[in-house]
Amino acid sequence: MLGDDGYGSESQVIDGMEWATAEHAKVVNMSLGSDAPTDGTDPMSQAVDTLSAAGQTLFVVAAGNAGDQGASTIGSPGAADAALTVGAVDRDDSLAPFSSRGPRLGDKAVKPDVTAPGVGIVAARASGTAMGTPVDTYYTAASGTSMATPHVAGAAALLAQKHPEWSGPQLKDALISTAHLVSGTKVTEQGGGRIDIGAAMGALTATGSVTLPPLQIAGTGGPRQVATLHYTNESDHQLDLKLSTSLSRDNGVTLAAGVIALGSGALRLAPGPRPTSRSSRTARTPRAAPTTATPPRPDRTAARSPTPRSPSSCTRPCIGSP
C-alpha cells in the first residue's frame, strides 16, 4: 500500500487495512506510520479502531522513531486504542533511543503497549536495494520500531494458531499481560514490557491495560474510579494468585498506600473455560502531578505453569494516569 520509495497517503493505508479485514486477516503487521504525535483521533488511528471493532483483526503497529524528541511522541496509527503498538529495545532489553514513547497526547494513556528487538535486526533484502546496512546480496541489517513490530506480529500469529477462537483484543491482552517488564524503563515507554511468547503460550493471561482519569492525591474528596481486571486460567487445574499494586510519579517517587487499592489481594481461578474471576482497582480522581501505576502481577510460578491449558482468561493492566 506504499510506493517503492516507502511513502504513501493516509487513504492508501486505510484502503490497505480495509482490504486486509475484508480478507479476514487475523493479524496485520503495520511497520509504518507518521512521526507527528497524535491523540488517536486522526483518520488512520480511527480506522484501526473501527476495523478492529467490526472484525477479528489485530493490527500490530510500529510506535514510531521519534523517541529522541522525548515523551508523547507516538504517531499515527500507533496511537489507536485498538492497536497493539510496539516500541523497540536492543539485545539487552534497553529501550532504543529512537523508540517513540508515551504517554499518548490528550488522555495520557499508556503507549506503546509492548516492546520487541528493533536494533541491528538482520532481515531479507530486496534485490537492488540499499536500505539499512547490507550484510550480503540477500540480507540487510536495520534498526527501528518497524523492525521490532514483525516480531510481535509473528508472536500474535503463533497465539492465533494455538487459539483460533481468540479475538484480536484477546491476543493483544495475552501478549501485554505476559510481557517482561524491564526495570528502569517507564511504563509509558515500554507498556507491558518486552514480549515473551513462551509466557503468552502459558496457562495464565490477563487484561493488558486500562486507563483511569487523573488521580487526586491531596485531600479525601472526589469520586472513586474503578477498573475491572480479568484473569484467565487455561490450565487443567486451579490457580491461586497473590496480587499487589504500586503507584509512582514520573520521577519514580512512590505515592502513599491507599491511593490505589485492589478489591482483593488474592484470586482463585478455576481450571478450564469457566466464568472469569475479577479484581478491581480503586483510585480517587482528578488533579495532581502525573502518576503511573505498575500493574498487579500474579505470582510468576503460577503464571508459567507448564501444565496443559483449557481456556479461562485473564490479563494484566498497565494504568497510565495523566
Rosetta blueprint (number, residue, H / E / L):
1 M L
2 L L
3 G L
4 D L
5 D L
6 G L
7 Y L
8 G L
9 S L
10 E H
11 S H
12 Q H
13 V H
14 I H
15 D H
16 G H
17 M H
18 E H
19 W H
20 A H
21 T H
22 A H
23 E L
24 H L
25 A L
26 K L
27 V E
28 V E
29 N E
30 M E
31 S L
32 L L
33 G L
34 S L
35 D L
36 A L
37 P L
38 T L
39 D L
40 G L
41 T L
42 D L
43 P H
44 M H
45 S H
46 Q H
47 A H
48 V H
49 D H
50 T H
51 L H
52 S H
53 A H
54 A H
55 G L
56 Q L
57 T L
58 L E
59 F E
60 V E
61 V E
62 A E
63 A L
64 G L
65 N L
66 A L
67 G H
68 D H
69 Q H
70 G L
71 A L
72 S L
73 T L
74 I L
75 G L
76 S L
77 P L
78 G L
79 A L
80 A L
81 D L
82 A L
83 A L
84 L E
85 T E
86 V E
87 G E
88 A E
89 V E
90 D L
91 R L
92 D L
93 D L
94 S L
95 L E
96 A L
97 P L
98 F L
99 S L
100 S L
101 R L
102 G L
103 P L
104 R L
105 L L
106 G L
107 D L
108 K L
109 A L
110 V L
111 K L
112 P L
113 D L
114 V E
115 T E
116 A E
117 P E
118 G L
119 V L
120 G L
121 I E
122 V E
123 A E
124 A E
125 R L
126 A L
127 S L
128 G L
129 T L
130 A L
131 M L
132 G L
133 T E
134 P E
135 V L
136 D L
137 T L
138 Y L
139 Y E
140 T E
141 A E
142 A E
143 S L
144 G L
145 T H
146 S H
147 M H
148 A H
149 T H
150 P H
151 H H
152 V H
153 A H
154 G H
155 A H
156 A H
157 A H
158 L H
159 L H
160 A H
161 Q H
162 K H
163 H L
164 P L
165 E L
166 W L
167 S L
168 G H
169 P H
170 Q H
171 L H
172 K H
173 D H
174 A H
175 L H
176 I H
177 S H
178 T L
179 A L
180 H E
181 L L
182 V L
183 S L
184 G L
185 T L
186 K L
187 V H
188 T H
189 E H
190 Q H
191 G L
192 G L
193 G L
194 R E
195 I L
196 D L
197 I H
198 G H
199 A H
200 A H
201 M L
202 G L
203 A L
204 L E
205 T E
206 A E
207 T L
208 G L
209 S L
210 V E
211 T L
212 L L
213 P L
214 P L
215 L L
216 Q L
217 I L
218 A L
219 G L
220 T L
221 G L
222 G L
223 P L
224 R E
225 Q E
226 V E
227 A E
228 T E
229 L E
230 H E
231 Y E
232 T E
233 N E
234 E L
235 S E
236 D L
237 H L
238 Q L
239 L E
240 D E
241 L E
242 K E
243 L L
244 S L
245 T L
246 S E
247 L E
248 S E
249 R E
250 D L
251 N L
252 G L
253 V L
254 T E
255 L L
256 A L
257 A L
258 G L
259 V L
260 I E
261 A E
262 L E
263 G L
264 S L
265 G L
266 A E
267 L E
268 R E
269 L E
270 A L
271 P L
272 G L
273 P L
274 R L
275 P L
276 T L
277 S E
278 R E
279 S E
280 S E
281 R E
282 T E
283 A E
284 R E
285 T L
286 P L
287 R L
288 A L
289 A L
290 P L
291 T E
292 T E
293 A E
294 T E
295 P L
296 P L
297 R L
298 P L
299 D L
300 R H
301 T H
302 A H
303 A H
304 R L
305 S L
306 P L
307 T L
308 P L
309 R E
310 S L
311 P L
312 S L
313 S L
314 C E
315 T L
316 R L
317 P L
318 C L
319 I E
320 G E
321 S E
322 P L
